[in-house]
Amino acid sequence: SCFWVAVLDGNVVGIVAARGNEEDNTVELRRMSVDSNYRGKGIAKALGRKVLEFAMLNNYSSVVLGTTAVKMAAHKLYESLGFKHVGVVEHYALPGMTRSLLERMFFQLRYHRYRLQLREE
């Protein structure tokens, strides 16, 4: 697993993590975030490319990710990096949710899954 930090003018402006899964030879892109004051400047794309570079250098066959993002910009970013949308999980429960009546009423999340195939197994 790896964690990268984007620094601009001495300030942390973005982060991304990657976790390898040896069982299916994939890397999961996790926790990508860019400070709202620095969005639209290519930082997220650079962080995403860093994960892809890590995956290729370590001979993983694909990179996967999941997101609850509702903004289309996030989905367009993943697609611009070469990811393909492979499915949606309706009524997704965030880690730590209890699935109480209130949570089920207010948190109707859609979880989008993406995959980028780097090479065939």
URZITA-V324310 format. One record per residue. N is the residue number from 1. RES is the residue in three letters. SS is DSSP state (H for helix, E for strand, C for the rest). PHI is phi in whole degrees, -180 to 180 (NA if undefined). PSI is psi in whole degrees, 0 to 359 (* if undefined). Layout:
n=(N N)
res=(RES RES)
ss=(SS SS)
phi=(PHI PHI)
psi=(PSI PSI)
This chain:
n=(1 2 3 4 5 6 7 8 9 10 11 12 13 14 15 16 17 18 19 20 21 22 23 24 25 26 27 28 29 30 31 32 33 34 35 36 37 38 39 40 41 42 43 44 45 46 47 48 49 50 51 52 53 54 55 56 57 58 59 60 61 62 63 64 65 66 67 68 69 70 71 72 73 74 75 76 77 78 79 80 81 82 83 84 85 86 87 88 89 90 91 92 93 94 95 96 97 98 99 100 101 102 103 104 105 106 107 108 109 110 111 112 113 114 115 116 117 118 119 120 121)
res=(SER CYS PHE TRP VAL ALA VAL LEU ASP GLY ASN VAL VAL GLY ILE VAL ALA ALA ARG GLY ASN GLU GLU ASP ASN THR VAL GLU LEU ARG ARG MET SER VAL ASP SER ASN TYR ARG GLY LYS GLY ILE ALA LYS ALA LEU GLY ARG LYS VAL LEU GLU PHE ALA MET LEU ASN ASN TYR SER SER VAL VAL LEU GLY THR THR ALA VAL LYS MET ALA ALA HIS LYS LEU TYR GLU SER LEU GLY PHE LYS HIS VAL GLY VAL VAL GLU HIS TYR ALA LEU PRO GLY MET THR ARG SER LEU LEU GLU ARG MET PHE PHE GLN LEU ARG TYR HIS ARG TYR ARG LEU GLN LEU ARG GLU GLU)
ss=(C E E E E E E E C C E E E E E E E E E E E C C C C E E E E E E E E E C H H H C C C C H H H H H H H H H H H H H H H C C C C E E E E E E C C C C H H H H H H H H H C C C E E E E E E E E E C C C C C C C C H H H H H H C C E E E E E E E E E C C C C)
phi=(NA -140 -141 -120 -124 -94 -120 -133 53 80 -112 -74 -117 -167 -143 -157 -125 -137 -128 -80 -125 -68 -60 -116 57 -117 -116 -101 -78 -134 57 -77 -152 -128 -52 -59 -74 -120 -71 83 -112 88 -69 -63 -64 -64 -66 -60 -64 -63 -65 -64 -62 -58 -63 -69 -63 -103 60 -78 -86 -158 -121 -124 -157 -133 -147 -103 -56 -97 -79 -65 -59 -64 -65 -65 -61 -60 -66 -68 -83 106 -71 -112 -71 -119 160 -133 -107 -81 55 -66 -104 -66 -55 95 -73 -96 63 -66 -58 -64 -63 -67 -74 -101 -120 -94 -88 -107 -107 -95 -108 -130 -143 -123 -82 -90 -161 -80 -84)
psi=(151 160 128 148 132 126 131 123 40 3 139 121 351 158 157 147 156 138 122 146 105 331 316 12 41 161 134 122 125 151 38 130 141 135 134 334 348 10 153 11 9 5 315 320 318 320 317 318 327 319 318 319 315 315 317 317 333 15 35 151 336 164 134 159 160 145 147 10 133 343 131 336 321 316 320 324 309 317 325 336 353 0 147 136 124 3 167 137 118 151 44 140 122 149 133 349 146 351 31 168 316 316 319 330 321 343 74 76 145 128 113 132 139 153 141 112 120 322 159 147 *)
